[in-house]
Amino acid sequence: MPNSPQAQQSSQQPHEPQKDARQPAQPVHAGQKQAAPTTPLVDISDAEKQRLLQLSEISIILDTYDDIFSDFDPRPYDVRSLSDDFLLEVKKATRHKGSKIELKVMMPEALRKPEQETVIKKRVKAHYRNTVEQINRDVLKMRKKGGLFILVGVVILTLVVLMLSVVPAGLVQTFFLFLFEPAGWFTLWNGFDYLFLQPSSRYEERDFYHKMSNSEISFISY
């Protein structure tokens, strides 16, 4: 027992710095406990991303519902314009997807509101349906314009042929030949361009919006 106080005194002198060094370690350890709940969230989010990727789904991570809509449109969600950034990200994500698309929108669990999510789903699908209808109207206008150009081109070339057979060879015939024949071919080929080439360039865009209008949109928490 007499040795124990000396041992305690001797142990206190060398170990006092260690006790002081351990005291600030407690708040660091407490801070680690506070940060610990965020670790599973990151792991869950990464695992969910991998699962969505394997199922050929699209995952979009948002901070708030406003990230889906334009910052310059203050109207309610059911009529508000969608954000260009959101539409661009969805379009890039569907570049190599199949015909069946599932869009998973990840939101913080504390900020989720089911009634607003229902409105947002309808608004997003309505946007894609309206875009499909607009593209169909544009394609129809192109084809009508192409048909009109082809008709005008055929009429001009027919007049050129009749002129060659009616008007005697000379300066007048040569003038009309050089004037109307190029115009006839130019109008004819532009008509084929409006009828076939230009509408085909919109088909890929229309297919994308058609797929998105039939997609399954769901919100999940992270």
Backbone torsions as a table, in degrees:
resi	resn	phi	psi	omega
1	MET	NA	-36.6	179.0
2	PRO	-66.0	-24.9	-179.2
3	ASN	-77.2	-22.0	-174.4
4	SER	-69.3	-39.8	177.2
5	PRO	-64.3	-38.1	178.3
6	GLN	-65.3	-39.2	179.7
7	ALA	-65.5	-36.7	178.6
8	GLN	-68.2	-40.7	180.0
9	GLN	-66.2	-42.0	179.8
10	SER	-67.6	-32.7	180.0
11	SER	-75.6	-29.7	-178.9
12	GLN	-69.2	-37.4	-176.6
13	GLN	-66.6	-48.4	179.2
14	PRO	-75.9	-25.1	-173.2
15	HIS	-94.7	-8.4	179.2
16	GLU	-61.2	-40.2	175.7
17	PRO	-62.6	-32.9	-179.6
18	GLN	-68.5	-38.8	176.9
19	LYS	-63.6	-39.9	177.4
20	ASP	-64.7	-33.9	-179.6
21	ALA	-73.4	-26.8	179.8
22	ARG	-79.6	-29.3	-177.6
23	GLN	-61.4	-45.6	177.4
24	PRO	-70.1	-14.6	179.4
25	ALA	-71.4	-21.8	-178.4
26	GLN	-65.1	-47.3	176.9
27	PRO	-63.8	-32.0	177.3
28	VAL	-63.1	-42.0	178.9
29	HIS	-66.4	-37.1	177.8
30	ALA	-66.6	-37.6	176.8
31	GLY	-63.7	-36.4	177.6
32	GLN	-65.8	-35.2	177.2
33	LYS	-65.8	-36.2	178.8
34	GLN	-69.5	-35.4	-179.1
35	ALA	-80.5	-13.8	-176.1
36	ALA	-61.0	-40.3	-179.3
37	PRO	-61.8	-23.9	-180.0
38	THR	-74.8	-22.3	-177.7
39	THR	-65.4	-47.0	178.0
40	PRO	-61.7	-33.0	179.2
41	LEU	-62.2	-43.4	178.6
42	VAL	-64.4	-42.3	179.4
43	ASP	-64.2	-41.6	179.8
44	ILE	-65.4	-42.5	179.4
45	SER	-61.3	-44.8	178.9
46	ASP	-64.0	-41.0	179.0
47	ALA	-65.1	-38.3	179.2
48	GLU	-67.0	-37.9	177.5
49	LYS	-61.1	-43.5	179.7
50	GLN	-64.6	-38.8	179.8
51	ARG	-66.5	-42.5	178.2
52	LEU	-64.1	-37.9	179.8
53	LEU	-65.2	-40.8	179.7
54	GLN	-67.9	-28.8	179.0
55	LEU	-90.6	11.2	-179.7
56	SER	57.7	39.8	177.5
57	GLU	-103.7	169.4	178.5
58	ILE	-112.7	131.2	178.3
59	SER	-120.8	128.6	178.3
60	ILE	-122.6	125.7	-179.9
61	ILE	-99.5	127.0	-177.9
62	LEU	-124.0	154.0	172.9
63	ASP	-89.6	-40.7	177.5
64	THR	-142.8	169.5	176.7
65	TYR	-64.7	-26.6	-178.4
66	ASP	-64.6	-19.4	178.7
67	ASP	-64.6	-20.4	179.5
68	ILE	-79.5	-24.8	-170.9
69	PHE	-111.3	165.1	-179.4
70	SER	-71.1	140.3	178.5
71	ASP	-73.3	-17.4	-175.7
72	PHE	-95.0	0.9	-178.9
73	ASP	-113.9	109.4	-176.4
74	PRO	-88.2	4.3	-176.1
75	ARG	-70.3	167.9	178.1
76	PRO	-63.5	166.2	-175.2
77	TYR	-62.7	-30.2	-174.7
78	ASP	-72.5	-15.9	178.3
79	VAL	-128.1	0.1	-174.8
80	ARG	-73.7	145.2	179.7
81	SER	-72.4	144.1	-179.9
82	LEU	-79.4	153.6	-179.6
83	SER	-72.8	138.2	177.0
84	ASP	-64.5	-36.1	178.4
85	ASP	-64.3	-41.7	178.5
86	PHE	-63.7	-46.5	-179.9
87	LEU	-63.8	-37.7	179.6
88	LEU	-67.0	-42.4	179.6
89	GLU	-65.0	-40.1	178.1
90	VAL	-65.8	-39.8	-179.2
91	LYS	-66.3	-40.3	177.4
92	LYS	-66.4	-35.7	-178.3
93	ALA	-71.7	-24.8	-178.0
94	THR	-96.0	9.3	-174.4
95	ARG	-60.9	-39.5	-176.7
96	HIS	-114.8	26.1	179.7
97	LYS	-93.9	164.5	179.3
98	GLY	-82.9	-161.8	-177.2
99	SER	-76.8	-25.5	179.9
100	LYS	-99.3	119.2	-175.3
101	ILE	-120.4	134.2	173.4
102	GLU	-119.6	117.7	-179.0
103	LEU	-99.3	116.6	178.3
104	LYS	-104.0	118.1	178.6
105	VAL	-102.5	115.8	-178.2
106	MET	-92.2	127.2	-178.4
107	MET	-132.2	149.7	172.7
108	PRO	-58.8	134.4	-174.8
109	GLU	-60.3	-35.0	-177.6
110	ALA	-69.9	-19.9	-176.2
111	LEU	-102.4	0.2	-176.6
112	ARG	-75.3	138.6	177.1
113	LYS	-135.0	107.3	-173.9
114	PRO	-57.4	-37.0	-178.4
115	GLU	-66.6	-36.8	177.1
116	GLN	-72.1	-33.7	179.3
117	GLU	-64.4	-36.9	177.0
118	THR	-63.0	-42.9	178.5
119	VAL	-65.5	-40.9	-178.1
120	ILE	-65.6	-41.1	178.3
121	LYS	-58.9	-46.2	179.3
122	LYS	-63.9	-39.2	-178.1
123	ARG	-66.9	-42.6	-179.0
124	VAL	-64.9	-46.1	179.8
125	LYS	-65.6	-37.4	177.9
126	ALA	-63.0	-38.2	177.8
127	HIS	-60.2	-46.0	-178.7
128	TYR	-69.2	-37.4	177.4
129	ARG	-65.4	-42.4	178.7
130	ASN	-63.7	-36.0	178.9
131	THR	-67.8	-39.5	176.4
132	VAL	-60.9	-44.9	179.2
133	GLU	-63.8	-37.9	178.6
134	GLN	-66.3	-40.8	178.2
135	ILE	-64.7	-40.3	177.9
136	ASN	-62.2	-38.9	177.1
137	ARG	-66.4	-39.7	178.8
138	ASP	-64.2	-42.0	179.6
139	VAL	-64.5	-40.6	178.7
140	LEU	-63.1	-40.4	177.0
141	LYS	-63.3	-41.7	178.5
142	MET	-60.9	-43.4	-178.2
143	ARG	-68.0	-38.4	176.3
144	LYS	-63.8	-43.0	178.5
145	LYS	-64.2	-40.6	178.1
146	GLY	-63.6	-41.7	177.8
147	GLY	-63.1	-39.3	178.5
148	LEU	-65.9	-42.4	179.0
149	PHE	-63.6	-40.7	179.3
150	ILE	-64.2	-42.0	179.2
151	LEU	-62.2	-45.4	179.2
152	VAL	-64.2	-40.9	179.1
153	GLY	-63.3	-40.4	178.5
154	VAL	-66.0	-39.8	179.0
155	VAL	-63.8	-44.0	-179.7
156	ILE	-63.0	-45.4	-179.8
157	LEU	-66.8	-34.0	175.7
158	THR	-64.8	-41.9	177.2
159	LEU	-63.7	-37.0	177.9
160	VAL	-62.8	-43.5	179.7
161	VAL	-64.4	-43.2	178.2
162	LEU	-64.5	-37.5	179.7
163	MET	-65.6	-37.5	179.2
164	LEU	-66.5	-29.9	-178.3
165	SER	-88.8	-17.8	-176.3
166	VAL	-104.2	-49.0	-176.0
167	VAL	-76.8	131.2	178.4
168	PRO	-62.7	150.7	179.1
169	ALA	-62.0	134.3	-179.0
170	GLY	165.5	-159.9	-176.0
171	LEU	-67.4	-40.7	-178.5
172	VAL	-65.2	-44.6	179.6
173	GLN	-63.0	-43.0	179.3
174	THR	-63.9	-39.1	179.8
175	PHE	-62.5	-50.9	-179.9
176	PHE	-66.4	-32.1	178.9
177	LEU	-65.6	-47.5	179.4
178	PHE	-70.6	-23.1	-177.3
179	LEU	-85.5	-45.8	-171.1
180	PHE	-94.9	-29.6	-177.5
181	GLU	-64.7	-48.5	176.0
182	PRO	-61.2	-37.9	179.1
183	ALA	-63.5	-39.2	179.2
184	GLY	-64.1	-46.7	179.4
185	TRP	-67.3	-38.4	178.8
186	PHE	-61.9	-46.7	179.8
187	THR	-65.2	-38.7	-179.3
188	LEU	-64.4	-47.2	-177.7
189	TRP	-70.7	-32.5	174.1
190	ASN	-66.2	-33.9	176.1
191	GLY	-63.5	-42.1	176.7
192	PHE	-64.9	-34.5	178.1
193	ASP	-64.7	-46.4	178.3
194	TYR	-67.8	-29.4	-175.6
195	LEU	-80.8	-34.6	-173.0
196	PHE	-120.8	-53.0	-169.8
197	LEU	-71.1	-51.1	-177.3
198	GLN	-64.6	-42.3	175.5
199	PRO	-62.4	-35.8	-179.4
200	SER	-64.8	-27.6	178.2
201	SER	-71.3	-16.2	179.0
202	ARG	-96.7	-7.4	-175.5
203	TYR	-67.2	-41.2	-179.8
204	GLU	-63.0	-42.5	178.4
205	GLU	-64.8	-40.3	179.1
206	ARG	-65.8	-39.0	179.0
207	ASP	-62.6	-38.7	178.6
208	PHE	-62.3	-49.5	-178.4
209	TYR	-66.8	-32.0	177.4
210	HIS	-66.7	-42.1	177.1
211	LYS	-62.8	-41.5	-179.1
212	MET	-69.7	-30.9	178.2
213	SER	-69.2	-23.8	178.2
214	ASN	-103.8	9.6	-176.9
215	SER	-76.6	162.5	175.5
216	GLU	-99.1	119.1	-178.4
217	ILE	-109.1	127.3	179.3
218	SER	-141.6	149.8	179.0
219	PHE	-105.7	136.7	177.0
220	ILE	-131.5	154.7	-176.8
221	SER	-91.7	152.7	172.8
222	TYR	-139.5	NA	NA
